[in-house]
């Protein structure tokens, strides 16, 4: 493909407006980088980084090794661990612009596609916290960009690069398999099925498979915990969405205004004559939409596909005549995306003070979760940033009430990886020992060794009597000692009783197998 920007200075090239939008994205994330506090999953990621392995119950190892490197170089402050997601958000905008260029877009198409990428409301949160998800989206984009180069240039050897990217992406998140599924459907359903005769495609597939071996081997040697985790999540954790609800969630996740870009993009890939050579991308989207619809997938499962729809729609709009080409429409379309992105950013970024955010969400009628939990005043993605340090401080206060000989042989047992991660993250500040839990990979890091004299245990629910009855099966003496409180935390984390337990009727090692909780 001819470089449309050859001979132009950066300031006059198509890359300049794309770079401006990427810088705006990065600046917005920097402004709120500390947010309301550390997020539940970030606590778990940091705990995993303390236990390097080739795999974990709920994820492969790449994002954990990257986080461990970040901690070694910059520490584990919120700014340190969130700078990479913020940079990832800028990269997401740039890669979307490059995809538009690869499809044949010029300066306006690249700018419009980048604006649509920035305007994606759900992704603002995705690039706010550290997780494997923001890395996953970037791998999808990189793979799709290589696929477009193969389509445009016919260079079959690029399948080797595609395979390497997909394989490394597998070591970050197994959802790359959905990208491969969607592209496979698109290739088989179009004249691009000729790609299947290329030995380089199959060599690329072999590279991807080899790179996935470490995580597969870890699962094999640990009893396939990832499959158990996935099964449990579907059965007991995730909400079964309706088809209409899934479609609605796609529209709102991406910002309703971006519908004016990605819907033409779908038309461009499926029906437009100029988009015929890129038709596999249209079939990829449709096949994945149906797959996640049937599987009751979460709204962000398709996030890696929309950049190509933004790019296709931007190219289609750029090629239109009449009103689409007017001096008024084109800047207005870009401006409307950027303005609505900023107006809707408090939905997924911690911009407003908590009381104002509560009123904001009530006014918008947003008050839900994609998991089976009772909701508090804030949606789950914000509620899970509250209460963690206060919980660790409360446990530390209870620990200090114990006699020195009891403190020396005290075990802290928590019910989920957020609680355990909070004790491990804030523990150095409050003089706490390591936490134990049977949730996800914490189960593999237990049970406690030795013979503890006393245990500090979080109740299984907010019902004090029910928690007492549960714990008295295992201890001779169970004493309520306090509660973890946070006004804006998830309800099941607020006012949870904490107990001091003595007189062990069991060994942790004996009961550990049945305590396992993968989900």
C-alpha angles and dihedrals in degrees: 000000000000114000104244090197097053113132094014125113116244090251092059098036128096088252094068099069090040089052091049092054091047089051090050089052092050092046092052091053092047090053092060100026094127093045119175091320141294116330123239094244092047089059089054093047090052090050090051090050087060088059108047112200141151090254147358134214094260104025147018120256109256099090090046093053090047089052091048089054090049090052091050092051104034109010128241104286116133090253091052097049095041100048092083094054089048090053088045090058090056090047090051090058093047094047091051089054090049091051089054089050091050090053089055102270122150130207097302095046092050090049094047092047091049091049091052090050091052091047094058100117098198094051091057087071092040089060093041099070132042113256141124089262099077090048090048093056091052091051090052090052093048092050092048091049090054090047090054090051089054091051093047100042104026089225101153093187088073087076085076090059090045090053092048092051092046092048094050087045089055088058088058101043131349091224087091083086088071091055089052091047093051094047091047090055090048093049095047093045095054141045087271087084084098085080087073090072092060114105088206091062090056092043087053089051088052091052090051091049093050092049089052092054097091093059093041090050091049090053092047092053093045100048099264096287093170091063090049090049092051092048093049092048092055095044102042112009116040124067116244101236125207121239090249090046092051091051091047090050091052091054095048096040089057096040114260091249092063088063085080088063107033096044091058085046091058089048090049093055098040106035112008117101093220090054095051096104089055095045094121088072091059092050089046091058095045094048093049092045090055092043094053091041090057093042093049089240124189120259095255096054090092095044093107093058101053096074089070091049090050089050094046092047092048091051091048092049092046090055094052122103130212118030092001089062097045120122088238100049100048100054090036091056092052093043093049090055093049094045095047089047090057093042092051096039093096086067091070106011124067095241101130127064109259097255090049091046090054091053091045093054093045090052091051093044091237110145113132153092137218089229131069099263136122109251130229130202092297130050115259097257089063099032090059089064092063136082104015101114091041089054092050090048091050091052090047090054091052091048090054091057090064124094113260093252090053093047089054092057101034124131122203112208121186132185103231141019093258092059094042091044090052092055091048094046098044095028096096090056093051102034096250126157119233117291128239128211138159093220118117113308093357085074089064091051094056169092107090113255126228127018112304119204097205139014132209106208133180112230117252091238142000089266103101095196094048090050090048091052090049095049095044088069087068106029135047093215124035119175126183105233107172145312138253108241133185124153096214101036123107108287094242088058095045119090092000108164120238121209138200108219129195137172103050114221090187147028117252088225091057097051098035097094093058093044092064113128116183108175 
